[in-house]
Amino acid sequence: RKTSNKNLPPALDEHEQTVDLNGEPRDYIDCMLQERSRNPQLFTNRHMIRSILDLFLAGHDTTAVTIEWAFIYLCQHPEVQRKVREEITNVVGKERPPALSDRTRMPYTEAFIMETQRVANTVPTGVEHVTREEIQLGGYTIPRGAQVISLLMAVHMDEKHFPEPEVFRPERFLDDQGRVKPNRALMPFSVGKRSCLGEALARAELFLFVTALLQRYSLRFPDGLDHDLSCNQKKMLVREPSPYELVLERV
Ligand code: HEM
């Protein structure tokens, strides 16, 4: 057992002492420690702490809060909830949990998640980026070194791309045959080289969580209560709904 390093957060210290550098990694921290044992110059402890923090900050709240919005829309639009459940029943049934391989056969559910991300705008802006050189954009000159923040929410609420943008309507992402109709203006994960690194993981989580829950439960607001859709103002970066109650009934 190595000597304990008091300068490290306890979780990292514990991992450093117990990791099997050549064995099966137990988790993300073990993977990083194994990688560094092969190439000590790769990153410092500070890098490792930051990258774990990134996973929590960028990876947890964003997806969890999008799911919170999805539940609100399902309660506000019982017809949408009925159609998603119908698709789950037809494609997955009740005998096994939904799997990612079901996704391509569930266009309505996909469209529902797309519409949820468009209207919820959980991450309303991109992260700040800095221009490396002067550029012309839409008739404006942006100087080198300027901080640029994209307003993704403005695109999602632009009626040029999404007619009646305030209306929640998954069908806008379906063609006449009921197949998913992508729209380039839907960009909840931003676009370009620095777009969200966790997009595939987040989309998988959204699909699996929503379908697994709706397979077993119907959702509604408690009688007489409607959610006012106000946002938690204390949260920065992420648009979170204020707390609400849900009734889950076994189906
Ligand atoms: C529904 C869930 C999520 C949404 C809406 C979302 C959205 C975003 C957005 C808008 C950006 C900024 C991109 C830009 O500035 O151009 C971003 C960056 C990022 N996201 Fe996500 N994200 C989600 C989930 C996740 C997950 C699950 C992870 C990791 C496990 C993750 C990791 C990251 C990282 C590392 C960046 C920075 C990428 C870079 O700067 O190169 N995100 N995300």
Boltz pocket constraint, residues with backbone or C-beta under 6 A from the ligand:
constraints:
  - pocket:
      binder: B
      contacts: [[A, 54], [A, 55], [A, 58], [A, 59], [A, 60], [A, 62], [A, 63], [A, 66], [A, 122], [A, 123], [A, 125], [A, 126], [A, 127], [A, 128], [A, 152], [A, 187], [A, 188], [A, 189], [A, 190], [A, 191], [A, 193], [A, 194], [A, 195], [A, 196], [A, 197], [A, 198], [A, 199], [A, 201], [A, 202]]
      max_distance: 6.0
